[in-house]
Amino acid sequence: MTVQDAAEVEDLAGRIRPGFTLGVAAAAFQIEGALTADGRGPSSWDAFAEKPGAILDGHSPAIACDHYNRSEEDIALMRELGVDSYRFSLSWPRIQPAGKGPVNQQGLDFYDRLVDKLLNAGISPMVTLYHWDTPLPLEHDGGWLIRATAERFAEYAAAAAGRLGDRVAQWVTLNEPVSVALQGYALGVHAPGRRLLFDALPAAHHQLLGHGLAVQALRAAKVVGTIGVANMHSPVRPASKRLRDGLMAKAFDLILNRVYADPILLGRYPKPPLPVKPWFRALGKVPEKDLKTIHQPLDFYGVNYYYPAKVASGQGDGTTLTINSEVMAKLPFHLADFPEYETTGFGWPVAPEHLGFLLRELKDRYGESLPPLFITESGASFPEPEHATGPVHDPDRISYLASHLGQALRATAPGGIAHDVELLGYYVWTLLDNFEWAAGYSQRFGLVHVDFDTLERTPKDSFYWYQSLSRARRIRRDREL
């Protein structure tokens, strides 16, 4: 699909229901830069990025997209794009440099201005409290492996709510706690670089406890916005009909999906199959009061969908969903390929139909306990030039976004496979090419190309496609009124 496919854009726009949100998403550490400006303290990712070999090609997040100094330019791009909402994260170490104690007013001032600028541009803010940048002093104390971090997180949430709670439309407590626990504490390919395998499960539990405490703090502050969480979800399939592959797929589904969603939505951890029960022993000692705290009523539930996962028994070569890990090769299962699908720049399968399957699985699993959903992240990286010398053509991204949004709308429409799921909106990951964690600047997800030498922004064809979709949706809506 290209920008010129007006008929297909019109068809897609015609399937967008009234009140459905079209947005873009971003994360503070990936775009802001200015790591020492105006009282910001260091984060776990600052320290991790300084380790030799931790980041591909030694790329530094020190400047990133310089969004901290160029927010007005980026908001102007969003206004031109025509989106309804911008999902962004607050930097915990920018607001509370030590992770506890005094609040840095200059840090809060930045986000206070950002929210006002968005509202003045007609863009609704969705704020994520935590997108992986733990204040470094807290990480030195034990990070998410200890209970105190959850308590500190609630205090930080209260501080953010006290300043921004009268204007923010939606609050997301955590973004992808599975990525922090799995990539950061279990496999060591993300900050803080721990390689604990299943001994990392306390980091999962304490994030979830922090979520519950943060929801309580937001409600105590009487924020005007709705409250939810964003979990990454991947439908997990066994590589074959062999019993061992099926067992490993069930175990990985727990690791990737249910360890996070079950306690949030049902108030309990899932029961693992007996042969793998020892892997999950850390979750068998959880106090009942913690589960009650985690199981807070939510206004919405965010789903970040990128790919399905296929699991086979037996040790592999350490391939993970992002970057290879030596300790992954020690596990008695590995990730298998989907040869029937094309892949993104990261090597992820492009499988939009699995988004529909995922929505059906979520509703079947959680029933009336499943709140209305947002697709809080959906997008893909593809190889692109470092420097834009003219228009940036990205037809693969246009096709990806059109097929995934189309699948979400089709699945949740009357007669669709997930017709009983209430879908509130879709957020593209991401607005700008950015610092892609351990992959540095090698993976470009943005609707806008960023030249990381000059910081020049150049909208790609996908930007104009999303703009056309937003306009077509608005014109159709105005006609119906």
N, C-alpha and C positions, 0 to 999 in steps of 0.2 A: 504494500500500500504506500502511496506517496501523498504529498500535500494536495496534489491535483485531483485525487479520487473523491470528488465532492459528493457523488452519489453514495459511496460507502460511508463517508463521514455523516451525511444526512441520515442514513439508516441507523448508524450507531447512536447518533444524537436523539433519534426518535424513540430509542429504547430506554433512554435515561428518564427515570420517573421524577415527578415534581419533588423538590426538596432534596434530591440526591446531590451530594457534595463532590465536586471535582477539585482536587488539591495537589500540592507538591510537598515533599518532605525533605528534611535535612537534619544534620546533627552538628552540635556546637564544635566538637573537637575536629571534625572533618573539614569545616569551612572557615572557622573564625580566625585562626592564627592568633597573633598578639598574645602569646603565651605568658608574658610577664607584664602586660600592660595593666595599669590602673588597679594594682593590688591583687591580680589573679595569682593564686598559688599553684604549685605543680600538681599534676595528676599522675595516676598510675601509668597512663599512656605516655606522658612526657618522659618518664623514666624508662619505660619499655623501649620507646623509639630511640633512645640513646645507646642501647645495647648493640654492639657490633653484630650484624647479621640478622637482627630482629625484623628490620623493615627492608623490603626488596630494594636493591640498589642503594641502600643507605639514605633513602628519601627522608626529608625532615618535615614534620608538621608545623614548624615554627611560624610559617606564613600562610600555608594552605591557600585558601581563596581570599584571604584578608577581608573576610566578611565583617569583621569587627569594625573596620574603617570604611567599608564600602556597602553598608547595609542599605543606604538610600538607593544606590545603583541597583542592588539586587531586588529591592521592593519594586522599583520602577519596571524591572523585567517581569516580575510577577503580575503587576498591574497590566502590562502589555499582553501577557499571556492570557489573562482573563480568568484566572482560577478563583474559586470561592474561598479557599482556605490554604494556609501555610502551616504545616506541622514542623516545628523546630524544637530543639532541646535547649535547656538551660545548662550552663556549665557549673556544676556543683563547686569546683575549686575557684571559679570566678566570683561566686556569691559567698562562699564560706571557705576561705583558703585552707584552713586547718581541718575542715570537715566537722568541726564542732566549735563552739564558742562564738566570738563576735562575727557579725555579718559584715561583708564588705559592701558598703553602700554604693560605691562606684560600679561594682558589678551589677547590683540590682538596678542602678540607674540606666545601664545600657539596655537591659531587657525591658524596663519601663518605657524607655523611648521607642524601642523596637515595636512593642505592642501598640503604642499610640500611632506610630507610622503606618503599621499594617491596617489599623482600623480606619485611619484617614484615607487610605488607598482602597477601602472597601473590601479588605481581605480579612477573613476571620482567623484568629490565632488558635492553633491547637498546640499546647505546650507539653513537652515531654520532660519530666523531672530528671530522669537518669538515662543517658545514652552512653554508658560505659566508662565515663571519665571520673573515677573515684579519686577524691583528694588523697595525695600521696601520704600524708601523715596517717590517715586511716588505714591505708594499705600496709604501711609499716607496722601498724598495730595488729594486723591480721586480716584486714580487708573483709570480704564477705564470708570468710571462714568463721568469723566470730559474731556473736549475737549483738554486740554493742554497735556494730555498723548499721544494723537495721534501726536501732533506736536513734542514732545520729541522723539517719536518712529522714526519719519522721520530723525531727527538729528543723532540718533544712527545708522540707516540704512546707512546714508551717511558715517559715520566713518568706518563701516564695509566694505563698498564698496571701500573706499579709500585704504584700506590695502589689501583686498582679491579679488577685482573686476577684476584683470587681469588674474585670474586662475580658478575661480569657474565656473563650467559648467552650473548650474541651481541655481536660487535663489527662495526660497519660502518665502513670506513675513510673513504670519501667519499660524500657525497650529491650525485647529479646533477652530475658534473663538466661535462657538456654545458651546463648552465645557467650555470655560472660563465664558461666559455669563450665561449659564444655570446651570452648576454645581457649579461655583464659586460665582456668584452674585445673582442668583435666588433661588437656593436650599441650598446653604451653605455647600455642602459636599466636595468641593475643595476650595483652596485658592481663594479669601481672606476670605471665610466663611460667606458671606453676604446672607441674606434670604429675598430677595426683591420681589420674584416672578416676575410679569410683570413690576414692576418698575426697573428691571435690564436691560430693553431694551436699555437704553442709553449706557450701556457697550458693547452691540452688535454694535451699530452705531459708537461709537468712535473707536472700533477696525477696523471696515471697513474703516473709514476715515483714520486711521493710515496706513492701507494697501495701499490705494490710494496715500497717501503722500509718503510712502516708495517706491512705484513703480516709482514715479516721481524722487525721490532722486537717486535711482539706475540708472535710465536712464540718469539723469544729470551727474552722475559719469562715464558714458560710460562703464559700466561693459560689459565684453565680453560674459557673460553667458545669457541664456534665463531667463525669469521672469514669475512667476506664484504665486499661492496661494494653500493651501491645506485645503479643507473643509471636515468634516465628513458628509456623506450622508447615510441615511437609508430610504428605501422605506417604507411608512406608510400605513397600512391597517386597515380598521374598523373591530371591533370584530364581527359585524353582519350587516345585511342589514337594521337595524333600523335607522331611520333618525338621531336620536340623536348621535348614534355611528359614523355615517358618518360625521356629523358636527364636532365632537370632533377630528376625524382623520384628517380632513382638517385643523383644527386649529393647531394640533400638527405638521403637515407637514410644516406649516408656521414657527412654532417655531424652528423646528429641521433643516429644509432644506432651505426654500425659503427666509427667512429673510436675509440669508447670500448670497446665490447664485444670487438672482434676482438683487440686487443693483450692485453687481460686474459685472454680465454679461449683464444686461439689462439697468442699470442706474436708477432703480426705485424699491421701496419697493412693495411687493405684496399687493393687496387689500383683507383684511380679510372678511369672510362672515359677514353679518350685525349683527347676534346675538352675535358675539364675537368681534366686532369692538372695543368696549371700552378697551379690553385687550391690544390693540396695539396702543393706543392713543399717546404714546410717539414718535412713528414713523411718526405721522401725522404732526409734527412740524419741520421736517427736512428741512434745507435750500436747495434750488435747487443746489446751488454751491457745497454743500457737495456731492450730488449724482453725479455730474459731476466729482468730484475728485475721488470718489470711482470707477467710471466706467472707469478704465484705460484699454487700449489695453493690452492683455496678450498673452504670447507665448504658455503657457500651463495652464491647470487647473488640480489640484491634487484632487483625490477622495480617502478618507479614508473610506473603507467599512468593517464593522464587522458583522452586523446583520440587519434584518428587524425589524420594530416596529409594534405592534398591539395595537390599542387604543379602549377602551370602555368608555362609558359615566358613570358618577357616581363616587363618591369618592372611593379611594382605601386605601391600607395600607401604602402608602409612598414609595413603591418600585420604584426605578429609574433604569436606565440602568447600574448603577455601585453599588451604596451604598444607602441604604434607607435614606429618608429625611422626617422629620416631616412635613415640609411645603408642600411637594408633596401631602400629604394626604388631604390638604385643597382644592385642585383643583377639579373641577367638572368632571374630567376624570382620568383614570388610565391606566397603561400598562397591557395588557393581555398576556397570554402565547401562545406559539405555540406548542401544545402537540405533533404534528406530527414530530418534529425535536429533535435530540439529542442536548445536550447543552455542552458548554465549562465550564472550571473551574469557570468562572464568572457567569455562568448561561445563557449565550447568546445563542440563537438558531444558530445551524450550518445549514445555508441555502444558499448554493452557487448559486442556480438558481436565487435568488433574486438580485445577483450582475448583472446578465444579464438584469433582469427587470429594475434595476436602471439605467443602461447605456442607455437603450431604453427611459426611462422616461426623462432623462437629455437631450437627443437629441430632443425628441418631444417638450420639454418645451422651449429649448433655440435655437434650430435650428442652423443657421449659426453663431450665437453669441457664440456658445460653441467652445472653442479652442480645440486643441488636448489634450488628457488626459493622465495622469499617474495615476495608482493605487499607491498612495503614502504611503498607509499603508494597510496591510492585514495580519492577524495572529490571534492566539488564545492561551489562557492559558489553561493548563491542570494540574491536580495534579501530582506532582513529588517529589522525596525525597529531603530533604534539603542538603544531602551530597551524592556525587557520589562515590560509592565504586567500581564501574565498569562501563561498558557501560550504557548509559542512553537511554532507549528505549521509544520512543514517537510516536507510530504508529498513534495516533489520530491527531497529528500535521501534520504528513506527508500526511495523508488523507485530512485534512483540506486545506493545501496549494495546493496540487495537484488538488483538486476539484475546488477551487476558481480561481486559475490561469487558469485551463482548461476551466472553465466557461467564464472567461474574454476573452480568446482567441477564444473560440467557438462563443461567442456572436458577436464579432467584425470581424469575418472572413466573406468572401463573402457568402451570403445566411443566415448569422446569424441574430438574432433579433435586433442587434445593428450594422449591417454591415457598416453603414454610420458614425460610430464613429471612429476617428483615435486614437488608443491606442498606446502610446509610450513606456510603460514599467510597471513593477510590482515590488514593494518594500515590502519585508517581514518585518513585525513587530514581532520580533526585533532580532538583532544579539545576545544580551546577556540578560539573566534573569536580572531584574533590580528593582529599587524602583518604584513600581506601584502605585504612588500617595497615595490616602487615604487607599488603600489596602495594603500598605507597601510591604513586601517581600512575601506575601501570594500567589500572582499570577505570574506564570512563563510563559512568552511569548517567551523566547529565543531559538534560534537554538543552543546556547551554554549554558550549565548549569554553574551557578556561585554558589560556596559555599561561603555564606556571612560571614562565620567565618574565612576562610583562603584566600578567594578571588581566589581560584583555578578555572580555566576555564576548562570545559570538554565538547567537542563537542558531541551533541546528535545525534541519528540516523537521525533526520531531517536535521542536518547540512550536513551529508554525502549524503542524498538524494538530497538536493539542489545543492551540489557539483557535483553529478552525472548528474543532469539535465544540469548544466552549461557546463560541459565537453561534454555531448552528443550534445548540441546545437552548441558548438564550432567546434566539429569534423564534424558535418553535414554541417556547414557553410563553413569550409575549403574544404570539398569535392566538394561543389557546385562551389567554386571559381576555 
